[in-house]
Amino acid sequence: MTDAEHGLHAPHYGWSHSGILQTFDHQSIRRGYQVYREVCSSCHSLKLVAWRSLVGVSHSASEAKSMAEEFEYDDEPDDEGNPRKRPGKLADYMPSPYENEQAARAANQGALPPDLSLIVKARHGGCDYIFSLLTGYPDDAPAGVTLPVGLNYNPYFPGGGIAMARVLFDGLVEYEDGTPATTSQMAKDVTTFLNWAAEPEHDERKRAGLKAVTTFAALWALSVWVKRWKWSSIKNRKIVYRPPPKY
């Protein structure tokens, strides 16, 4: 395959959570969820993310509960067997914008929008690829590039032709915290949110790793001290045989 068929290699960006001891920017996660809700959720699902996952990460319990209640979920049928609906709960997973795959394809000219729950892990380049894809739409395709009807040019997508048009534009979202909603800022925030969605254990894993390293370092230092000061005399002790005197 040619480089164009593989897609342009995404440059590496210095993500704030990529360091060994660095954790997610939770304000960015909150802004990223807002971008997902207002822009991405009309086509893409997050079927592996429950509303309760947002609690303590980007939203309070009351905020997450209120957002869940905006959607209706299937409930137990009534006494006559008729289906019923109920408001969402924290334990529910985020709903899909479409009833089924056929409806999704019909609404997108045959293309199936992927679920975004694990998209950062599922794509080579992870966050770098997602950010580059969202910000990499040129105004026009390069000379000599011909795309089928319904596809848009993006050099980072394999083959260069992607069904998703550019969706992020400056000022598209009005952030709750007043952060300027530039295209790159929105792409950064929604990518951070999707990285958290794919790795919700990220921060806890790093904290556990730090505790493990600290504990093992302390045990190693203790073992060195014990060997040096407690066992050194035994290790260097010599046994001398003195035969009994002859009479």
C-alpha positions, 0 to 999 in steps of 0.5 A: 500500500502507498502512503496515501492508502495508509493515510498521512502519519499523525505528528506527535503532540505533547498531551498533558496526560502522557507522562508517567506520573501525569493524569488527565485534565478533568476540566478538559474532559468536561469540555470534551464531553460538551463537544461530544454531546453537542457535535458528535453524539448526533452520529456516534455512540458511546455504548460502553460508557455509563452515566455514572462514569462521569461522576467525580471525573467531570460532573457531579452526581446531580449533573450526571443524573440530570443528563441521564434523565433527558433520555428515555430507556426501555422499562419493564412492560406493564401488567398487560404486556405493553412496553413502557419507557422510563427516564435514564438512570446513572446506571444506564449506558449512553444511548445510541443516536440510531435504533440499529445499524440499518438506520445508521447507514440509511442516515449516512449514505451507507456509511456506519459511524463507529462507536467512540467508546474505544476509538482511541485504542482502536486507531494507530496513533491514538490521541494524535490520530484523532486530533489530526483527523479532526483538524486535518480537513483542507479547504479543497482536495489537492490537485489530481485527487478525485473522490467518490460522491459523498466522501470528503478529503482528509489526508490522515484517513486511509485512502484520503476519502472519509464519509464524515465531513468537517464538523469542528469550526471556530465558535461552534460550541460555547464552553461553560467555563468561557474557554475560547472554542477554537477548532484546535481547542475543541479537537483537543478537548474531545480527544482527551474525553475519548481517551478517558472513555477508552481508559477510565482507569488511567489515573488510578492505574498511575496512582497504583503504579506510583504506590507500588514503586514507592513500596518496592523502593522502600523494601529494597532500601530496607533490604540493603540496610539489613544486609549491610548492618545486620548480616555483614558481621555474619557474612565476614565471620571466620571459623578458625579450627584450633586443635586441642593441645597435645600433652 
